[in-house]
Amino acid sequence: MKQYYSYEDFKRDVNSLIKVVKPFEAQAIIGIARGGLTISHCMAEGLDIREVQTIRTELYDKEQKRSAITIFDNCEFCHVSKVLVVDDIADSGETLQEVMRYLKEKYPEIEFVSATLFYKKTSIYKPHFWIHEADAWIEFFWEKDFI
């Protein structure tokens, strides 16, 4: 089963996610490319955070899953102690689990929390914050509307 996720749903849910994560008082945001990029930009605007960075991961070659995840990181943090890591969905949870482990090891002095729009109970990683539990395959507007 597939579920289309529209821009209007996205706008409503990102505003809800902003309210939920605001008490954390993040000083920077990391968007996990590609699913977290649109969200990280919008959340940075809503939270008035200027420092937005990205991490890119590769776990699949088209539809073929790799044996290990590859993480590409050019993040640099100065005077930052709290960072919000965002992605669109915790589906299998492998990407978020590895990214969070990697960040905590590389930057042990920084507190990282994760936020997603969707979380599946079957995920091996549970984000700190999420808006919806999903049981269907989510087709995000940015994956469908620009083809």
C-alpha atoms as one frame of an Amber mdcrd trajectory, in Angstrom:
protein
   0.000   0.000   0.000   1.260   3.492  -0.908   0.300   6.817   0.630   0.816
  10.131  -1.172   2.118  12.907   1.092   1.197  16.365  -0.225   2.786  19.773
   0.263  -0.167  20.859   2.418   0.351  17.827   4.697   4.070  18.610   4.808
   3.523  22.259   5.731   1.139  21.333   8.556   3.403  18.582   9.883   6.643
  20.577   9.741   4.950  23.338  11.739   3.897  20.689  14.275   7.418  19.247
  14.370   8.871  22.720  14.934   6.658  23.129  18.026   7.653  19.707  19.357
  11.432  20.185  18.975  11.580  23.871  20.003  12.206  23.135  23.739  15.418
  21.278  22.768  16.865  24.673  21.705  19.015  23.341  18.867  21.805  25.599
  17.677  22.288  23.794  14.360  20.417  21.416  12.077  21.751  18.539   9.998
  19.592  17.395   7.104  20.196  13.828   5.954  20.349  13.941   2.157  18.123
  13.625   0.405  14.922  13.115   2.395  15.875  15.473   5.196  16.950  18.413
   3.050  13.546  19.967   2.419  12.594  19.496   6.058  15.859  20.907   7.425
  15.480  24.123   5.413  11.881  24.659   6.535  12.661  23.847  10.162  15.644
  26.200  10.134  13.334  29.006   9.027  10.724  28.137  11.658  13.279  27.784
  14.462  15.374  30.749  13.292  18.521  28.625  13.026  21.122  29.876  10.597
  23.501  26.917  10.813  22.178  24.192   8.516  24.476  21.406   7.395  24.069
  18.124   5.542  25.181  14.532   5.653  24.753  12.270   2.659  24.371   8.524
   2.995  24.310   5.646   0.569  22.699   2.354   1.490  21.174   1.449  -1.862
  22.358   1.330  -5.470  19.002   1.844  -7.166  17.035  -1.047  -5.614  20.061
  -3.124  -4.552  20.897  -2.798  -0.856  24.600  -2.541  -0.028  26.259  -4.608
   2.683  27.177  -1.435   4.612  26.118   2.195   4.710  28.504   4.892   3.476
  28.389   8.308   5.199  29.674  11.475   3.551  30.202  14.221   6.132  31.613
  17.726   5.740  30.042  19.121   8.901  31.942  21.689  10.929  30.695  22.931
  14.276  31.972  25.973  16.160  30.446  26.914  19.525  27.585  24.422  19.098
  26.434  22.052  21.828  22.966  20.961  20.574  22.216  19.720  17.050  18.935
  18.542  15.529  19.276  15.778  12.913  16.312  15.547  10.533  15.127  13.049
   7.954  11.796  12.374   6.293  11.134   8.904   7.720  12.564   6.272  10.030
  11.645   3.368   7.769  14.088   0.524   8.380  15.948   2.866  10.729  19.356
   1.768   9.451  20.315   5.178   8.073  19.308   7.126  11.172  20.880   4.605
  13.518  24.220   4.743  11.697  24.180   8.527  11.263  23.439   9.102  14.955
  26.130   6.612  16.013  28.624   8.241  13.638  27.856  11.788  14.821  28.115
  10.884  18.504  31.490   9.213  17.909  32.904  12.015  15.754  31.550  14.895
  17.871  31.309  13.518  21.444  30.981  16.996  22.983  27.735  17.703  21.087
  24.223  16.514  22.008  22.390  15.187  18.951  18.656  14.486  18.761  16.715
  13.194  15.777  13.389  14.210  14.267  11.347  12.771  11.411   7.938  13.296
   9.926   7.223   9.548   9.936   8.292   6.618  12.080   7.569   2.944  11.430
   7.282   0.687  14.466   9.381  -1.862  12.581  12.314   0.584  12.461  15.447
  -0.465  14.360  15.918   3.177  15.393  13.301   5.275  17.167  13.746   9.020
  16.583  13.545  11.378  19.536  10.689  13.256  17.818   8.240  12.331  15.055
   4.768  13.347  13.916   3.163  10.223  12.391   3.496   6.472  12.686   3.453
   4.943   9.228   2.504   1.489   8.050   2.377   2.258   4.325   5.019   3.265
   1.796   5.076   7.085   1.840   5.360   8.845  -1.516   6.517  12.366  -0.656
   5.433  15.236  -2.915   9.083  16.052  -3.708   9.515  12.514  -5.076   6.435
  12.658  -7.304   5.517  16.229  -8.206   8.711  17.200 -10.031   9.174  14.230
 -12.330
